[in-house]
Amino acid sequence: MPSAQHSVSIRRPIGGVFALVADGENAMRWRPGVLDVAHQSGEGLGAIYQQGVKGPGGRRIAADYEITAFEPDRRIAFRAIAGPVRPTGEYRFAADADGTTVSLALDATLTGWKRLVMGRAVQSTMNAEVDTLDTLKTLLEG
């Protein structure tokens, strides 16, 4: 089962960091794999975003997602509802001495031929996605 996690400390107050991440339409500012994203419905828990990400050869792959947990300044969880792979993920936020620690964990269940054919690529993509927290840090501290 592919999975990845990463944490960063950002020298900004937790409320501002949470707000930027919670608004999925900000994704293209710090997640380079996102080609387009638009809020479709709902707010907080149950919100749905239509998202396109870069796939093989740069082609667009649908990666729409739904917010499955929403605790202001603490946690945002989500699950993909479109695309060939449907990972789940969770951002966690905690105040620290310098500002905010943000963590992202991703998991995907691949079975059968998908595990054999796509496993390595999915793991690589998940590793790159959690590393985008470094870009978020640069954006917010820059």
Z-matrix of the N, CA and C atoms (Angstrom, degrees):
N
C 1 1.451
C 2 1.523 1 108.55
N 3 1.343 2 118.77 1 115.27
C 4 1.455 3 120.46 2 177.18
C 5 1.531 4 111.03 3 -63.04
N 6 1.318 5 115.31 4 138.71
C 7 1.455 6 121.11 5 175.35
C 8 1.511 7 108.36 6 -154.75
N 9 1.335 8 115.97 7 157.95
C 10 1.458 9 121.37 8 179.50
C 11 1.521 10 108.17 9 -157.10
N 12 1.324 11 115.58 10 152.30
C 13 1.460 12 120.06 11 174.95
C 14 1.516 13 109.88 12 -151.98
N 15 1.327 14 115.06 13 154.14
C 16 1.466 15 121.13 14 -178.88
C 17 1.527 16 107.65 15 -160.50
N 18 1.319 17 117.07 16 150.43
C 19 1.465 18 123.18 17 177.19
C 20 1.515 19 109.93 18 -134.62
N 21 1.321 20 115.90 19 149.47
C 22 1.460 21 121.85 20 174.03
C 23 1.521 22 108.62 21 -139.27
N 24 1.319 23 115.29 22 155.22
C 25 1.452 24 121.98 23 172.53
C 26 1.526 25 107.10 24 -106.29
N 27 1.331 26 115.86 25 126.79
C 28 1.461 27 121.95 26 -176.85
C 29 1.522 28 108.61 27 -117.16
N 30 1.322 29 116.41 28 129.96
C 31 1.464 30 121.35 29 -179.39
C 32 1.532 31 110.87 30 -80.53
N 33 1.318 32 114.20 31 65.64
C 34 1.462 33 122.48 32 176.52
C 35 1.524 34 108.02 33 -150.26
N 36 1.342 35 117.27 34 151.56
C 37 1.466 36 120.47 35 178.62
C 38 1.535 37 111.81 36 -61.76
N 39 1.304 38 115.49 37 148.07
C 40 1.460 39 122.40 38 -175.04
C 41 1.533 40 112.44 39 -57.85
N 42 1.320 41 117.75 40 -39.05
C 43 1.466 42 120.16 41 -177.41
C 44 1.519 43 113.31 42 -60.09
N 45 1.322 44 116.95 43 -43.31
C 46 1.462 45 120.72 44 179.74
C 47 1.517 46 112.87 45 -69.68
N 48 1.330 47 116.38 46 -38.73
C 49 1.464 48 120.81 47 178.69
C 50 1.528 49 109.20 48 -65.21
N 51 1.335 50 116.01 49 -47.53
C 52 1.462 51 120.27 50 179.58
C 53 1.527 52 110.49 51 -59.22
N 54 1.332 53 117.73 52 -46.31
C 55 1.461 54 121.74 53 -176.80
C 56 1.525 55 111.48 54 -60.10
N 57 1.320 56 117.46 55 -41.25
C 58 1.465 57 120.44 56 -179.83
C 59 1.522 58 110.90 57 -64.13
N 60 1.324 59 117.03 58 -45.42
C 61 1.465 60 120.81 59 -178.92
C 62 1.536 61 110.55 60 -70.70
N 63 1.317 62 117.70 61 -38.35
C 64 1.466 63 121.53 62 -176.81
C 65 1.520 64 112.74 63 -64.11
N 66 1.321 65 117.47 64 -29.05
C 67 1.459 66 120.67 65 177.54
C 68 1.527 67 108.05 66 -87.34
N 69 1.325 68 116.22 67 96.21
C 70 1.460 69 121.82 68 -176.37
C 71 1.511 70 114.24 69 -55.54
N 72 1.326 71 117.91 70 -22.76
C 73 1.462 72 120.18 71 179.65
C 74 1.527 73 112.27 72 -70.72
N 75 1.323 74 118.06 73 -8.59
C 76 1.467 75 121.92 74 174.32
C 77 1.529 76 112.59 75 -83.26
N 78 1.318 77 117.84 76 -7.50
C 79 1.469 78 121.77 77 -170.81
C 80 1.520 79 113.88 78 -53.27
N 81 1.313 80 118.56 79 -39.63
C 82 1.464 81 120.18 80 -176.42
C 83 1.534 82 111.99 81 -67.20
N 84 1.317 83 117.78 82 -15.42
C 85 1.466 84 120.86 83 178.41
C 86 1.524 85 112.14 84 -73.27
N 87 1.347 86 117.40 85 -24.03
C 88 1.463 87 118.97 86 -174.66
C 89 1.517 88 114.19 87 -140.06
N 90 1.319 89 118.44 88 -2.77
C 91 1.466 90 122.12 89 177.49
C 92 1.526 91 108.18 90 -117.60
N 93 1.332 92 118.18 91 93.82
C 94 1.465 93 121.07 92 -173.09
C 95 1.524 94 115.05 93 -63.07
N 96 1.317 95 118.82 94 -18.02
C 97 1.459 96 121.10 95 178.58
C 98 1.516 97 113.91 96 -78.53
N 99 1.339 98 117.74 97 -8.05
C 100 1.459 99 121.75 98 -178.31
C 101 1.530 100 109.13 99 -88.22
N 102 1.330 101 115.97 100 123.24
C 103 1.466 102 121.37 101 178.21
C 104 1.520 103 112.25 102 -88.88
N 105 1.328 104 116.68 103 -36.80
C 106 1.460 105 121.55 104 179.76
C 107 1.529 106 108.42 105 -159.40
N 108 1.311 107 114.95 106 151.99
C 109 1.469 108 120.00 107 177.39
C 110 1.523 109 108.19 108 -154.86
N 111 1.329 110 115.87 109 138.48
C 112 1.461 111 121.14 110 179.29
C 113 1.523 112 109.16 111 -145.12
N 114 1.324 113 115.19 112 136.54
C 115 1.460 114 121.73 113 176.40
C 116 1.522 115 108.09 114 -69.76
N 117 1.336 116 117.16 115 127.73
C 118 1.464 117 121.39 116 -178.02
C 119 1.519 118 112.98 117 -101.39
N 120 1.346 119 116.79 118 -44.08
C 121 1.460 120 118.56 119 -177.10
C 122 1.526 121 110.25 120 -165.74
N 123 1.327 122 114.57 121 161.92
C 124 1.457 123 121.21 122 174.78
C 125 1.509 124 113.94 123 72.99
N 126 1.311 125 114.36 124 167.87
C 127 1.464 126 122.95 125 176.22
C 128 1.508 127 107.63 126 -136.61
N 129 1.322 128 117.72 127 139.26
C 130 1.460 129 120.56 128 179.43
C 131 1.517 130 110.52 129 61.17
N 132 1.320 131 116.47 130 -132.56
C 133 1.464 132 121.50 131 179.46
C 134 1.524 133 109.96 132 -57.51
N 135 1.333 134 116.69 133 126.19
C 136 1.455 135 122.05 134 179.66
C 137 1.517 136 114.64 135 92.45
N 138 1.328 137 118.13 136 -7.01
C 139 1.469 138 120.18 137 178.12
C 140 1.529 139 109.55 138 -60.69
N 141 1.318 140 115.08 139 145.41
C 142 1.458 141 121.08 140 179.04
C 143 1.518 142 108.86 141 -124.24
N 144 1.342 143 115.16 142 134.36
C 145 1.452 144 123.25 143 177.35
C 146 1.519 145 109.39 144 -120.57
N 147 1.328 146 115.75 145 134.57
C 148 1.459 147 121.65 146 172.64
C 149 1.522 148 105.83 147 -91.39
N 150 1.331 149 116.37 148 126.94
C 151 1.458 150 120.69 149 -172.84
C 152 1.527 151 109.97 150 -139.32
N 153 1.313 152 115.55 151 141.60
C 154 1.453 153 121.49 152 172.93
C 155 1.519 154 108.62 153 -119.20
N 156 1.325 155 117.11 154 133.19
C 157 1.463 156 121.68 155 179.62
C 158 1.526 157 109.78 156 -121.40
N 159 1.337 158 114.88 157 159.99
C 160 1.459 159 120.86 158 179.14
C 161 1.519 160 110.59 159 -71.22
N 162 1.316 161 115.14 160 126.73
C 163 1.455 162 121.50 161 176.31
C 164 1.512 163 110.06 162 -109.70
N 165 1.324 164 117.21 163 -166.51
C 166 1.464 165 121.06 164 178.32
C 167 1.532 166 110.86 165 -54.39
N 168 1.314 167 115.72 166 134.81
C 169 1.459 168 120.38 167 -179.67
C 170 1.512 169 113.82 168 69.92
N 171 1.335 170 117.01 169 12.39
C 172 1.460 171 121.11 170 179.25
C 173 1.519 172 114.34 171 79.91
N 174 1.332 173 117.20 172 3.59
C 175 1.465 174 118.70 173 -178.54
C 176 1.535 175 110.55 174 -73.01
N 177 1.322 176 115.46 175 152.86
C 178 1.461 177 121.74 176 -177.81
C 179 1.528 178 110.70 177 -75.10
N 180 1.329 179 114.83 178 133.50
C 181 1.460 180 122.15 179 173.60
C 182 1.524 181 107.33 180 -122.00
N 183 1.323 182 115.95 181 131.02
C 184 1.462 183 120.20 182 177.30
C 185 1.527 184 109.46 183 -65.15
N 186 1.315 185 116.32 184 133.60
C 187 1.464 186 122.01 185 178.77
C 188 1.526 187 109.09 186 -144.14
N 189 1.339 188 115.21 187 46.69
C 190 1.465 189 120.44 188 179.19
C 191 1.526 190 109.38 189 -59.36
N 192 1.343 191 115.58 190 151.25
C 193 1.467 192 118.40 191 -179.15
C 194 1.517 193 112.08 192 -145.25
N 195 1.339 194 113.29 193 159.36
C 196 1.454 195 122.86 194 179.53
C 197 1.527 196 109.03 195 -121.69
N 198 1.326 197 116.52 196 139.04
C 199 1.455 198 121.88 197 176.15
C 200 1.536 199 107.97 198 -78.88
N 201 1.340 200 116.49 199 121.43
C 202 1.468 201 121.38 200 -176.27
C 203 1.530 202 113.29 201 -106.29
N 204 1.309 203 117.60 202 -11.72
C 205 1.469 204 122.39 203 173.29
C 206 1.522 205 106.97 204 -151.90
N 207 1.321 206 116.50 205 138.95
C 208 1.457 207 120.96 206 -178.04
C 209 1.512 208 108.68 207 -147.00
N 210 1.329 209 115.96 208 104.63
C 211 1.459 210 122.38 209 178.45
C 212 1.520 211 107.10 210 -123.77
N 213 1.352 212 117.99 211 103.18
C 214 1.457 213 120.87 212 -174.49
C 215 1.535 214 113.01 213 -48.10
N 216 1.319 215 113.85 214 133.54
C 217 1.466 216 124.47 215 178.84
C 218 1.534 217 113.39 216 63.07
N 219 1.350 218 117.92 217 12.98
C 220 1.468 219 120.38 218 -179.63
C 221 1.522 220 113.63 219 -131.06
N 222 1.348 221 117.07 220 -48.40
C 223 1.460 222 118.40 221 -167.55
C 224 1.530 223 112.19 222 -159.87
N 225 1.343 224 115.09 223 139.72
C 226 1.463 225 122.49 224 170.44
C 227 1.522 226 106.38 225 -134.84
N 228 1.325 227 117.01 226 121.10
C 229 1.466 228 120.82 227 176.12
C 230 1.523 229 107.90 228 -115.29
N 231 1.334 230 115.81 229 154.36
C 232 1.455 231 120.16 230 -176.74
C 233 1.524 232 110.16 231 -151.29
N 234 1.339 233 113.89 232 164.10
C 235 1.457 234 120.40 233 173.37
C 236 1.519 235 108.10 234 -140.85
N 237 1.325 236 115.43 235 139.62
C 238 1.461 237 120.10 236 176.22
C 239 1.521 238 108.90 237 -71.77
N 240 1.330 239 116.03 238 138.82
C 241 1.462 240 121.14 239 -179.28
C 242 1.526 241 110.97 240 -120.75
N 243 1.318 242 117.52 241 5.96
C 244 1.464 243 122.28 242 176.62
C 245 1.521 244 107.97 243 -148.12
N 246 1.313 245 114.89 244 155.15
C 247 1.456 246 120.14 245 177.11
C 248 1.516 247 112.66 246 107.38
N 249 1.322 248 116.28 247 166.54
C 250 1.463 249 121.13 248 -176.91
C 251 1.527 250 113.52 249 -70.88
N 252 1.334 251 117.21 250 -25.14
C 253 1.465 252 122.75 251 177.19
C 254 1.520 253 106.24 252 -122.12
N 255 1.327 254 116.96 253 137.09
C 256 1.466 255 121.05 254 -175.63
C 257 1.526 256 110.83 255 -121.23
N 258 1.344 257 116.90 256 74.30
C 259 1.462 258 118.89 257 -178.81
C 260 1.525 259 112.46 258 -70.98
N 261 1.309 260 114.26 259 163.05
C 262 1.451 261 122.11 260 168.99
C 263 1.527 262 106.24 261 -115.25
N 264 1.316 263 115.98 262 156.86
C 265 1.451 264 119.01 263 -179.74
C 266 1.507 265 111.41 264 -156.42
N 267 1.321 266 113.83 265 167.61
C 268 1.460 267 119.91 266 -178.60
C 269 1.523 268 110.10 267 -152.25
N 270 1.327 269 114.88 268 127.90
C 271 1.467 270 122.00 269 169.18
C 272 1.516 271 107.04 270 -96.45
N 273 1.327 272 116.41 271 136.62
C 274 1.469 273 122.00 272 173.29
C 275 1.518 274 107.93 273 -123.08
N 276 1.319 275 115.76 274 142.29
C 277 1.458 276 123.28 275 -177.17
C 278 1.520 277 108.57 276 -125.81
N 279 1.329 278 116.85 277 136.01
C 280 1.457 279 121.42 278 177.66
C 281 1.522 280 108.87 279 -145.60
N 282 1.318 281 115.67 280 137.67
C 283 1.462 282 119.62 281 175.20
C 284 1.520 283 108.31 282 -69.61
N 285 1.342 284 115.82 283 140.55
C 286 1.460 285 120.41 284 174.35
C 287 1.529 286 108.45 285 -134.21
N 288 1.307 287 117.13 286 -178.97
C 289 1.462 288 121.71 287 -175.29
C 290 1.525 289 112.57 288 -59.65
N 291 1.332 290 117.79 289 -31.43
C 292 1.463 291 121.57 290 -177.16
C 293 1.520 292 114.00 291 -99.89
N 294 1.311 293 118.81 292 -6.75
C 295 1.453 294 121.49 293 -177.67
C 296 1.511 295 111.70 294 150.95
N 297 1.354 296 116.52 295 -98.04
C 298 1.464 297 121.31 296 -173.43
C 299 1.520 298 111.18 297 -139.63
N 300 1.313 299 117.13 298 134.10
C 301 1.465 300 121.70 299 168.97
C 302 1.519 301 107.06 300 -98.76
N 303 1.326 302 115.67 301 126.79
C 304 1.461 303 122.32 302 177.68
C 305 1.519 304 107.71 303 -115.54
N 306 1.323 305 116.05 304 132.31
C 307 1.471 306 121.91 305 176.98
C 308 1.516 307 108.47 306 -123.37
N 309 1.325 308 115.36 307 144.53
C 310 1.461 309 121.46 308 174.42
C 311 1.520 310 108.28 309 -129.39
N 312 1.328 311 116.18 310 128.90
C 313 1.461 312 122.35 311 175.17
C 314 1.525 313 108.06 312 -123.60
N 315 1.336 314 116.39 313 136.23
C 316 1.461 315 122.96 314 179.07
C 317 1.516 316 110.17 315 -127.60
N 318 1.322 317 116.29 316 144.89
C 319 1.466 318 122.61 317 175.89
C 320 1.522 319 108.27 318 -141.66
N 321 1.326 320 115.67 319 146.08
C 322 1.465 321 120.81 320 174.20
C 323 1.522 322 108.31 321 -140.65
N 324 1.303 323 115.21 322 140.06
C 325 1.457 324 120.62 323 176.00
C 326 1.524 325 108.17 324 -102.28
N 327 1.313 326 115.49 325 118.66
C 328 1.460 327 121.38 326 177.16
C 329 1.519 328 107.89 327 -118.50
N 330 1.310 329 116.17 328 131.33
C 331 1.464 330 120.11 329 178.63
C 332 1.523 331 109.54 330 -126.33
N 333 1.298 332 115.16 331 162.89
C 334 1.455 333 121.67 332 174.62
C 335 1.512 334 114.03 333 55.57
N 336 1.317 335 115.12 334 -134.95
C 337 1.465 336 120.19 335 -176.28
C 338 1.527 337 112.31 336 -64.44
N 339 1.337 338 118.49 337 -31.27
C 340 1.470 339 120.02 338 179.23
C 341 1.524 340 110.93 339 -61.45
N 342 1.329 341 116.37 340 -39.60
C 343 1.465 342 119.75 341 179.50
C 344 1.524 343 110.17 342 -63.67
N 345 1.322 344 116.44 343 -43.38
C 346 1.463 345 120.92 344 -178.44
C 347 1.524 346 112.78 345 -69.94
N 348 1.327 347 116.28 346 -44.65
C 349 1.457 348 121.11 347 -173.75
C 350 1.526 349 112.60 348 -84.91
N 351 1.319 350 117.52 349 -37.07
C 352 1.461 351 120.93 350 -171.16
C 353 1.520 352 114.79 351 -108.94
N 354 1.317 353 118.57 352 -8.99
C 355 1.463 354 121.69 353 -172.21
C 356 1.514 355 114.52 354 -53.32
N 357 1.308 356 117.19 355 -49.92
C 358 1.473 357 120.83 356 -177.71
C 359 1.528 358 111.29 357 -65.79
N 360 1.326 359 117.47 358 -42.34
C 361 1.464 360 120.91 359 179.90
C 362 1.527 361 111.30 360 -66.31
N 363 1.330 362 116.56 361 -40.12
C 364 1.464 363 120.11 362 179.01
C 365 1.528 364 110.05 363 -64.41
N 366 1.321 365 117.03 364 -42.81
C 367 1.467 366 119.89 365 178.66
C 368 1.525 367 110.71 366 -61.15
N 369 1.312 368 116.99 367 -43.74
C 370 1.464 369 121.43 368 179.14
C 371 1.532 370 111.20 369 -61.60
N 372 1.322 371 116.24 370 -43.16
C 373 1.464 372 120.76 371 179.09
C 374 1.524 373 111.03 372 -64.78
N 375 1.320 374 116.77 373 -41.04
C 376 1.469 375 120.13 374 179.43
C 377 1.530 376 110.90 375 -66.07
N 378 1.322 377 117.00 376 -40.00
C 379 1.467 378 120.01 377 176.85
C 380 1.531 379 110.44 378 -60.35
N 381 1.329 380 116.39 379 -44.22
C 382 1.465 381 120.49 380 179.55
C 383 1.523 382 111.03 381 -65.01
N 384 1.318 383 116.52 382 -37.99
C 385 1.465 384 119.95 383 -178.64
C 386 1.528 385 111.91 384 -65.75
N 387 1.315 386 118.87 385 -45.56
C 388 1.466 387 118.95 386 179.57
C 389 1.526 388 110.57 387 -66.46
N 390 1.319 389 117.25 388 -29.89
C 391 1.465 390 120.38 389 178.47
C 392 1.522 391 112.62 390 -69.71
N 393 1.340 392 118.04 391 -13.16
C 394 1.462 393 119.39 392 177.20
C 395 1.524 394 111.54 393 -66.25
N 396 1.331 395 117.54 394 -13.38
C 397 1.464 396 119.09 395 174.06
C 398 1.523 397 110.83 396 -60.28
N 399 1.333 398 117.71 397 -29.03
C 400 1.469 399 120.37 398 176.28
C 401 1.537 400 110.10 399 -65.10
N 402 1.336 401 116.62 400 -37.93
C 403 1.459 402 120.83 401 176.91
C 404 1.521 403 110.72 402 -67.42
N 405 1.330 404 116.46 403 -39.64
C 406 1.469 405 120.59 404 176.30
C 407 1.531 406 110.36 405 -58.82
N 408 1.313 407 115.92 406 -44.00
C 409 1.466 408 121.53 407 178.36
C 410 1.529 409 110.63 408 -58.96
N 411 1.320 410 116.64 409 -47.66
C 412 1.471 411 121.37 410 179.65
C 413 1.521 412 110.74 411 -61.81
N 414 1.325 413 117.51 412 -43.44
C 415 1.453 414 121.95 413 179.15
C 416 1.524 415 111.17 414 -59.57
N 417 1.325 416 117.07 415 -47.54
C 418 1.459 417 120.78 416 -174.72
C 419 1.524 418 113.58 417 -77.25
N 420 1.310 419 117.22 418 -26.70
C 421 1.468 420 119.51 419 -179.06
C 422 1.530 421 112.80 420 -95.66
N 423 1.328 422 116.53 421 -13.41
C 424 1.474 423 121.41 422 -173.29
C 425 1.473 424 116.57 423 -75.52
